[in-house]
Amino acid sequence: MIKPQRLKKGDKVAIVSLSAGTLGEKWAIHRYYIAKERLENDFGLKVVVMENTLKGIKYLDEHPEARAKDLMDAFKDDSIKAVFNAIGGDDTIRLLPYIDFEVIRNHPKVFTGYSDTTINHLMMYKAGLVSYYGLAVLTTLSEYVKMDDYSLEMMRKTLFEPVQQLEIYKAPYYYDDDDEMIRWDENNINVLRQYHKDENGYEVIQGNGVVEGELLGGCLDTFIEVLGTELWPDKEKWKGKIMFLETSEVDMSEYQLAWILRNFMAQGLFDVINGIVVGKPSRRKKYEIYKKVYQRIIGIEAHHPELPILYNANIGHALPIAVIPYGVRCRLDLDKKTFTLLEPACNL
C-alpha cells in the first residue's frame, strides 16, 4: 500500500462532494465556511473547492459523473495534497464507472471521509493507496464553536504529525445524538456540543491475547451496494486483516446486521481475518443488541468463539471519532483492551 505524504502548513487541499450534495445547500453552506476557516487558520492549509462541489443536492444526484470528475481532477492535480469529502449519503457507488484507478495510484494524496464514503475508500484501496476513515467536512471539520479535542488529536497524529506508534485510545466521553442533536442552523453556531462521560471504555466481546494485522473495513450500511463488484476485497485480500466495522445513524435493525455478518460468514471471511474492531453504535439503544448479534453470528454460527472482537471503538458515526487508516498495520491487545497503530499513518 502507498502512503501519502503527511500534511503541513501551506499545503493545498481540495473539498469534494462525492455522495450527497448537501454542502452546496443554502441552509448548510455556512458549515463549509466554518470548515474552510478552520483548515486555513488552525492548520495553515490552502482550501479549494472542486468545480461541482457546491452545486447542491439535486444537481449532484442527477450527475454522478460530475462528482467523479471532481475526484479525478483533484487527484490529477499534483499541487493538491489532500482531498476531504463533504459528507456521506447513499449512492457513491454510482461513481464507479468513472473512476480511473491508475490516476489514484500515480498521484497519491490524503483522502478522508466516512459513512457512504466507505465506497470511495474501497476505490482507494483497490488503487493501492492508504486512505483515512473519518473527518468529513460537514461533521467533524465544521463543528460549531470548536473541533472536538479527541478528533483533533487523532487528526494531528495521523495526518500532520504521524508518530511511529499511535494508540487509538477510547475517548472518555460520548455525544448522545438521540436526545441532544444540534440542528445545522446559523442560529446554532455558538452552541457548544455537550458530551457525557463514557463509562464503558473498550469491551471485549470474545477472544483474548494479542493479534496484529492491516486495517480494512468501513460502514456496514454501505456494503450491500459494493458486494460482488470489483471494489469488494475477495477472501484472499481479507487474510490476516483486522476488520473494522461501524453502523450509521439510519438505525440498522439487528436483523440487517445479522444478515450482513452471515454474508461475511458465507464468504469465509471470519475464517481468515485476525480480529475485529467494532465502532460504538450511533444509536445508544442498539449498544447491547448489536453486541449479542456479533456474539451469536461469529461465535456460535460461524464457529469462531476465539476470534478477537474489540467493541465500542470511536469509529464512524458515534461522536467523537478517530481517524482509521486503511492498510496500516495495527495491534489489538484484548487483555489490556488497547488498539494501536504499529506504524506512522502517513509518510514522514
C-alpha positions as CSV (number, residue, x, y, z in Angstrom):
1,M,0.0,0.0,0.0
2,I,1.2,3.5,-0.9
3,K,1.2,6.0,1.9
4,P,0.7,9.7,1.0
5,Q,2.9,12.4,2.5
6,R,1.8,14.0,5.7
7,L,0.2,17.3,5.6
8,K,2.0,20.5,6.5
9,K,1.3,24.2,6.6
10,G,1.0,25.8,3.2
11,D,-0.4,22.6,1.5
12,K,-3.3,23.0,-0.8
13,V,-6.3,20.7,-0.1
14,A,-9.5,20.1,-2.0
15,I,-13.1,19.7,-0.8
16,V,-15.3,17.4,-2.9
17,S,-19.0,16.2,-2.6
18,L,-18.9,12.6,-3.7
19,S,-22.2,11.5,-2.1
20,A,-25.0,13.9,-1.1
21,G,-24.7,17.4,-2.4
22,T,-25.7,18.9,1.0
23,L,-22.7,21.1,1.2
24,G,-24.0,23.4,-1.5
25,E,-27.4,23.9,0.0
26,K,-28.2,27.4,1.4
27,W,-29.1,26.0,4.8
28,A,-25.8,24.1,5.1
29,I,-23.2,26.1,3.3
30,H,-22.3,28.1,6.5
31,R,-20.7,24.9,7.7
32,Y,-18.5,24.8,4.6
33,Y,-17.2,28.3,5.6
34,I,-16.6,27.1,9.2
35,A,-14.6,24.2,7.9
36,K,-12.7,26.3,5.4
37,E,-11.7,28.9,8.0
38,R,-10.7,26.2,10.4
39,L,-8.5,24.3,7.9
40,E,-6.9,27.6,6.9
41,N,-6.5,29.3,10.2
42,D,-5.9,26.4,12.6
43,F,-4.0,24.1,10.2
44,G,-2.4,26.6,7.8
45,L,-3.8,24.8,4.7
46,K,-5.0,26.4,1.5
47,V,-8.5,25.3,0.7
48,V,-10.1,24.9,-2.8
49,V,-13.4,23.5,-3.8
50,M,-13.7,21.5,-7.0
51,E,-15.9,22.5,-9.9
52,N,-19.1,20.7,-8.8
53,T,-18.7,20.6,-5.0
54,L,-21.2,23.3,-4.2
55,K,-23.9,22.6,-6.8
56,G,-26.3,21.2,-4.4
57,I,-28.3,18.0,-3.8
58,K,-30.4,17.9,-7.0
59,Y,-27.6,18.5,-9.4
60,L,-25.2,16.1,-7.9
61,D,-27.9,13.4,-7.5
62,E,-28.5,13.7,-11.3
63,H,-24.8,13.9,-12.2
64,P,-22.7,11.2,-10.5
65,E,-20.2,11.7,-13.4
66,A,-19.7,15.3,-12.2
67,R,-18.9,14.1,-8.7
68,A,-16.4,11.6,-10.1
69,K,-14.8,14.2,-12.3
70,D,-14.1,16.4,-9.2
71,L,-12.4,13.4,-7.5
72,M,-10.3,12.6,-10.6
73,D,-9.4,16.2,-11.2
74,A,-8.3,16.6,-7.6
75,F,-6.1,13.6,-7.9
76,K,-4.6,14.6,-11.2
77,D,-3.6,18.0,-9.7
78,D,-0.2,17.4,-8.0
79,S,-0.5,20.8,-6.3
80,I,-3.3,19.3,-4.2
81,K,-2.1,17.3,-1.2
82,A,-5.3,16.1,0.3
83,V,-9.0,15.6,-0.6
84,F,-11.6,16.0,2.1
85,N,-15.1,14.6,1.3
86,A,-18.1,16.8,2.3
87,I,-20.4,14.1,3.8
88,G,-21.8,10.7,3.2
89,G,-25.1,9.7,1.6
90,D,-26.3,6.5,-0.1
91,D,-25.2,6.3,-3.7
92,T,-21.5,7.0,-4.2
93,I,-21.3,3.5,-5.8
94,R,-22.7,5.3,-8.9
95,L,-19.2,6.9,-9.4
96,L,-17.6,3.5,-10.1
97,P,-17.8,3.6,-13.9
98,Y,-16.0,6.9,-14.0
99,I,-13.0,6.1,-11.7
100,D,-9.5,5.8,-13.1
101,F,-7.6,3.7,-10.6
102,E,-4.3,4.4,-12.3
103,V,-4.7,8.1,-11.7
104,I,-5.3,7.5,-8.0
105,R,-2.3,5.1,-7.8
106,N,0.1,7.5,-9.6
107,H,-0.9,10.7,-7.7
108,P,-1.1,9.6,-4.0
109,K,-2.6,12.1,-1.5
110,V,-4.5,12.1,1.7
111,F,-8.2,11.2,1.3
112,T,-10.8,11.3,4.2
113,G,-14.4,10.8,4.9
114,Y,-16.7,8.1,6.4
115,S,-20.2,6.5,6.1
116,D,-21.1,6.2,2.3
117,T,-17.5,7.3,1.7
118,T,-16.6,3.7,2.5
119,I,-17.1,3.1,-1.2
120,N,-14.6,5.7,-2.1
121,H,-12.2,4.3,0.4
122,L,-12.5,0.9,-1.2
123,M,-11.7,2.7,-4.5
124,M,-8.5,4.0,-2.9
125,Y,-7.8,0.5,-1.5
126,K,-8.2,-1.1,-5.0
127,A,-5.8,1.5,-6.3
128,G,-3.3,0.6,-3.6
129,L,-3.5,3.9,-1.7
130,V,-3.8,4.2,2.1
131,S,-6.8,6.4,3.0
132,Y,-8.3,7.7,6.2
133,Y,-11.7,6.8,7.6
134,G,-13.2,9.8,9.4
135,L,-13.1,13.6,9.2
136,A,-16.0,14.6,6.9
137,V,-16.3,18.4,6.2
138,L,-19.9,18.8,7.2
139,T,-19.5,17.0,10.5
140,T,-16.1,16.7,12.2
141,L,-14.4,19.6,10.5
142,S,-17.3,22.1,10.8
143,E,-18.3,21.5,14.5
144,Y,-19.8,24.6,16.0
145,V,-17.6,26.6,18.3
146,K,-14.6,24.2,18.1
147,M,-13.4,20.9,16.8
148,D,-13.8,18.1,19.4
149,D,-10.5,17.6,21.3
150,Y,-10.3,13.8,20.7
151,S,-10.9,14.0,16.9
152,L,-8.5,17.0,16.7
153,E,-5.7,14.9,18.4
154,M,-6.3,11.9,16.1
155,M,-6.3,14.2,13.1
156,R,-3.0,15.7,14.0
157,K,-1.3,12.5,15.0
158,T,-2.3,10.7,11.8
159,L,-2.2,13.3,9.1
160,F,0.1,16.1,10.3
161,E,2.4,14.8,12.9
162,P,2.3,11.0,12.4
163,V,4.0,9.0,15.2
164,Q,5.8,5.7,15.0
165,Q,3.1,4.0,17.1
166,L,-0.3,5.6,17.9
167,E,-2.7,4.3,20.5
168,I,-6.3,4.7,19.3
169,Y,-7.4,5.1,22.9
170,K,-11.1,5.0,23.8
171,A,-12.4,8.6,24.1
172,P,-13.6,9.1,27.8
173,Y,-16.8,10.8,26.7
174,Y,-19.5,10.5,24.1
175,Y,-22.3,12.6,22.5
176,D,-25.9,11.4,22.7
177,D,-27.3,12.2,19.3
178,D,-30.7,10.6,20.2
179,D,-31.5,13.3,22.8
180,E,-29.3,16.3,22.1
181,M,-28.9,16.7,18.3
182,I,-27.9,20.3,17.4
183,R,-29.5,21.2,14.2
184,W,-27.4,22.7,11.4
185,D,-28.6,26.2,11.6
186,E,-26.6,29.5,11.6
187,N,-28.5,30.3,14.8
188,N,-26.7,27.5,16.5
189,I,-23.1,28.4,15.5
190,N,-22.3,29.4,19.1
191,V,-23.9,26.3,20.7
192,L,-21.1,24.0,22.0
193,R,-21.8,20.3,21.8
194,Q,-22.2,18.7,25.3
195,Y,-20.5,15.4,25.9
196,H,-21.2,12.7,28.6
197,K,-18.7,10.5,30.4
198,D,-18.3,7.1,28.8
199,E,-18.5,4.5,31.5
200,N,-17.9,1.5,29.3
201,G,-14.5,2.0,27.6
202,Y,-13.4,-0.7,25.2
203,E,-15.2,-4.0,25.7
204,V,-14.1,-7.5,24.7
205,I,-16.9,-9.4,23.2
206,Q,-14.9,-12.5,22.7
207,G,-11.3,-13.7,22.4
208,N,-8.1,-12.9,24.3
209,G,-4.4,-12.2,23.8
210,V,-2.7,-10.1,21.2
211,V,-3.4,-10.1,17.4
212,E,-2.0,-7.9,14.6
213,G,-3.0,-7.1,11.0
214,E,-3.7,-4.4,8.5
215,L,-6.9,-2.5,8.8
216,L,-9.7,-2.9,6.4
217,G,-13.4,-2.3,6.7
218,G,-15.9,0.6,6.9
219,C,-19.6,1.3,7.3
220,L,-21.8,-1.8,7.3
221,D,-24.7,0.0,5.8
222,T,-22.8,0.6,2.5
223,F,-21.6,-3.0,2.0
224,I,-24.8,-4.2,0.3
225,E,-24.0,-1.9,-2.6
226,V,-20.4,-3.0,-3.1
227,L,-20.7,-6.7,-2.6
228,G,-20.0,-8.6,-5.9
229,T,-18.3,-5.5,-7.5
230,E,-14.7,-5.1,-8.4
231,L,-14.3,-3.0,-5.3
232,W,-15.1,-5.7,-2.8
233,P,-11.9,-7.4,-1.5
234,D,-12.1,-11.1,-2.0
235,K,-11.3,-13.7,0.7
236,E,-7.6,-13.7,-0.1
237,K,-7.4,-10.0,0.4
238,W,-9.0,-10.3,3.8
239,K,-6.5,-12.8,5.0
240,G,-4.7,-11.7,8.1
241,K,-6.6,-8.4,8.3
242,I,-8.1,-6.6,11.3
243,M,-11.7,-5.8,10.1
244,F,-13.2,-2.6,11.4
245,L,-16.9,-2.1,11.3
246,E,-19.5,0.6,12.2
247,T,-23.1,1.4,11.6
248,S,-24.7,4.7,10.6
249,E,-27.4,6.9,12.1
250,V,-30.0,5.1,9.9
251,D,-30.5,2.8,12.9
252,M,-29.9,-0.6,11.3
253,S,-32.0,-3.4,12.8
254,E,-30.4,-6.3,14.5
255,Y,-31.8,-8.5,11.7
256,Q,-30.0,-6.5,9.0
257,L,-26.8,-6.6,11.0
258,A,-27.1,-10.4,11.3
259,W,-27.8,-10.7,7.5
260,I,-24.6,-8.8,6.6
261,L,-22.5,-10.8,9.1
262,R,-23.9,-14.0,7.7
263,N,-22.8,-12.9,4.3
264,F,-19.3,-12.5,5.6
265,M,-19.6,-15.9,7.2
266,A,-20.6,-17.4,3.8
267,Q,-17.7,-15.7,2.1
268,G,-15.4,-17.4,4.7
269,L,-14.1,-14.0,6.0
270,F,-14.2,-15.0,9.6
271,D,-12.0,-18.0,8.8
272,V,-9.1,-15.8,7.6
273,I,-9.2,-12.4,9.4
274,N,-7.2,-11.9,12.6
275,G,-9.6,-9.8,14.6
276,I,-12.5,-7.3,14.5
277,V,-12.9,-3.7,15.9
278,V,-16.5,-2.6,16.2
279,G,-17.4,1.1,16.4
280,K,-19.8,2.4,19.1
281,P,-23.3,2.2,17.7
282,S,-24.7,5.5,16.6
283,R,-27.9,4.8,18.4
284,R,-27.4,4.2,22.1
285,K,-30.4,1.7,22.3
286,K,-28.5,-0.7,20.0
287,Y,-25.4,-1.0,22.2
288,E,-26.3,-4.3,23.9
289,I,-28.4,-5.5,21.0
290,Y,-25.6,-5.3,18.5
291,K,-23.2,-6.9,20.9
292,K,-25.4,-10.0,21.2
293,V,-25.6,-10.2,17.3
294,Y,-21.8,-10.3,17.0
295,Q,-21.6,-13.0,19.7
296,R,-24.2,-15.2,18.1
297,I,-23.2,-14.9,14.4
298,I,-19.4,-15.0,14.8
299,G,-19.0,-17.0,18.0
300,I,-21.8,-19.6,17.5
301,E,-23.0,-19.7,13.9
302,A,-19.6,-19.2,12.3
303,H,-17.9,-21.4,15.0
304,H,-15.2,-18.8,15.8
305,P,-15.6,-18.0,19.5
306,E,-11.8,-17.5,19.6
307,L,-11.8,-14.6,17.0
308,P,-11.0,-11.4,18.9
309,I,-13.6,-8.7,18.8
310,L,-13.0,-5.3,20.5
311,Y,-16.2,-3.3,20.9
312,N,-17.2,0.3,21.4
313,A,-14.4,2.0,19.4
314,N,-14.5,5.6,18.2
315,I,-15.1,4.7,14.6
316,G,-17.6,6.5,12.4
317,H,-21.0,7.9,13.3
318,A,-20.9,7.9,17.1
319,L,-19.1,11.1,18.2
320,P,-16.3,11.7,18.9
321,I,-14.5,9.8,16.1
322,A,-10.9,8.7,15.4
323,V,-9.0,8.5,12.1
324,I,-8.6,5.0,10.9
325,P,-6.1,4.4,8.1
326,Y,-6.8,1.6,5.6
327,G,-3.9,-0.8,5.1
328,V,-1.9,0.3,8.1
329,R,-0.8,-2.4,10.5
330,C,-2.3,-2.4,14.0
331,R,-2.3,-4.4,17.2
332,L,-5.3,-5.4,19.3
333,D,-4.4,-6.4,22.9
334,L,-7.6,-8.0,24.2
335,D,-6.2,-8.5,27.7
336,K,-5.1,-4.8,28.1
337,K,-8.1,-3.6,25.9
338,T,-5.9,-1.5,23.6
339,F,-5.9,-0.7,19.9
340,T,-2.6,0.6,18.5
341,L,-1.3,1.6,15.1
342,L,2.1,0.0,14.7
343,E,3.5,2.4,12.0
344,P,3.1,6.0,11.0
345,A,-0.3,6.7,9.3
346,C,1.4,8.9,6.7
347,N,4.9,9.1,5.2
348,L,7.0,11.4,7.3
